[in-house]
Amino acid sequence: MPIWVVRAGEGLYVRSWRGTSGGWFRAARATHAARIDAGGVERDVALLDAADAVNDAVDAAYRGKYGRHPSYVEPRVAREAHAPRLKLVPRAALG
């Protein structure tokens, strides 16, 4: 399933525009794990709750990367989408 990921600073983040009720988000929160495939690279990642401090940077990253799709971007930068956000961290980095 395609999920819209953005880079903000040194981190990769994803938000659920359906809030905490989104199916993929509930599954991600339950397992805190995923496998991503981007640009021909596949990696196992941990999905960690992201701090509130990243909201503005993540908003800007979504607008910058996906701004040509406003009907998809606006729900992801709406205030309701700020809480259901996850940071992607390579599992290998967690030891």
C-alpha positions as CSV (number, residue, x, y, z in Angstrom):
1,M,0.0,0.0,0.0
2,P,1.5,3.4,-0.9
3,I,2.0,5.7,2.0
4,W,3.2,9.3,1.5
5,V,6.5,9.7,3.4
6,V,8.4,12.9,3.8
7,R,11.9,13.9,5.1
8,A,12.0,16.7,7.7
9,G,15.5,17.4,8.9
10,E,17.2,14.1,9.3
11,G,14.0,12.1,9.9
12,L,11.4,10.4,7.7
13,Y,7.8,10.8,8.7
14,V,4.4,9.6,7.8
15,R,0.9,10.8,8.8
16,S,-2.5,9.3,8.6
17,W,-5.0,11.7,7.0
18,R,-7.8,9.6,8.4
19,G,-6.4,10.1,11.9
20,T,-6.0,7.2,14.3
21,S,-8.9,5.3,12.8
22,G,-7.0,4.7,9.5
23,G,-6.5,0.9,9.0
24,W,-2.8,1.1,8.1
25,F,-2.2,3.5,11.0
26,R,-3.8,1.1,13.5
27,A,-1.7,-1.8,12.1
28,A,1.5,0.3,12.3
29,R,0.8,1.4,15.9
30,A,0.1,-2.3,16.9
31,T,3.3,-3.6,15.4
32,H,5.6,-0.6,15.3
33,A,7.2,-2.2,12.3
34,A,7.0,-2.0,8.5
35,R,9.0,-2.8,5.4
36,I,9.4,0.1,3.0
37,D,10.2,0.0,-0.7
38,A,11.3,3.3,-2.3
39,G,13.4,3.9,-5.3
40,G,14.3,0.3,-5.5
41,V,15.6,0.1,-1.9
42,E,13.8,-2.1,0.6
43,R,14.3,-1.7,4.3
44,D,12.7,-2.9,7.6
45,V,11.8,0.1,9.8
46,A,10.5,0.7,13.2
47,L,7.6,3.1,13.4
48,L,7.9,5.4,16.4
49,D,5.6,8.1,17.7
50,A,7.0,11.4,16.6
51,A,7.3,14.5,18.9
52,D,5.0,17.5,18.5
53,A,8.0,19.7,17.7
54,V,8.2,18.2,14.2
55,N,4.7,19.3,13.1
56,D,5.7,22.5,11.3
57,A,8.7,20.9,9.5
58,V,6.5,17.9,8.5
59,D,3.8,20.2,7.2
60,A,6.4,22.1,5.1
61,A,7.8,18.8,3.8
62,Y,4.4,17.6,2.7
63,R,3.7,20.8,0.9
64,G,7.1,20.9,-0.7
65,K,7.1,17.3,-1.9
66,Y,3.5,16.8,-2.8
67,G,2.1,20.3,-3.3
68,R,1.0,19.6,-6.8
69,H,-1.7,17.4,-5.2
70,P,-3.5,19.8,-2.9
71,S,-6.5,17.6,-2.4
72,Y,-4.2,14.9,-0.9
73,V,-1.8,17.3,0.9
74,E,-4.3,19.4,2.8
75,P,-5.7,16.6,4.9
76,R,-2.2,15.6,5.8
77,V,-1.3,19.1,7.0
78,A,-4.6,19.7,8.8
79,R,-4.4,20.0,12.6
80,E,-6.3,16.7,12.9
81,A,-3.4,14.9,11.1
82,H,-0.7,16.2,13.5
83,A,-1.3,13.7,16.2
84,P,-1.4,10.5,14.1
85,R,2.3,10.8,12.9
86,L,5.1,8.3,13.0
87,K,8.8,8.5,12.5
88,L,10.5,5.8,10.4
89,V,13.7,4.5,11.8
90,P,15.8,1.7,10.3
91,R,15.5,-1.3,12.6
92,A,19.2,-2.0,12.3
93,A,19.8,1.4,13.9
94,L,17.9,0.4,17.0
95,G,20.3,-2.5,17.6
